[in-house]
Amino acid sequence: MDNIATNFEKLYEKAKEYTETSLELYRLNAIDKTADVVSSLFARLALLMVVAMFSLLINIALSLYIGKLLDEMYLGFLIVSGFYLIVAIILFLFSDKLLKIPLTNLVIAKLLHPKVKNTNPNISNDEIL
C-alpha cells in the first residue's frame, strides 16, 4: 500500500513539475513573440520617421517650386496641401482596407511565424526563409 501511495506522490510531483515547466515555456514564448512584434514595429516606425522627414523636405521644395512657377509662394503650398487633403480623405474612407487589415495581418504573421535558428553566421535568418 505504501508503494502505491509513494508512486502516486511521485506521479503527482512529476505532473506538477510538468505543468509548471509548460506554463513557464508558454510565458517565455509569449514574451519572445511580444518582443519580436514590438521590435519589428519599432523598426518600421523608425523607417517611417525617416521617410516622413524626407517627404516633408521634398514637399517643402515642391511647394516652393510650384509657388515660383505661379509667382505666388502661397499657391504652391495650397496646391500641395490640397493634394494631401485628398489623400487624407481617401485614407479616411478606406482606412480599414488600406491600413487596418494590412497592419493586423503583419502582427498576426509575426505572432504565428516560427523562429528559425541560424547556425551559419554568414547567412541571415531572412535568407533562410
Long-range contacts (C-beta under 8 A, 24 or more apart in sequence): 32-115, 33-110, 33-111, 36-110, 36-115, 37-107, 37-110, 37-111, 40-106, 40-110, 41-107, 59-84
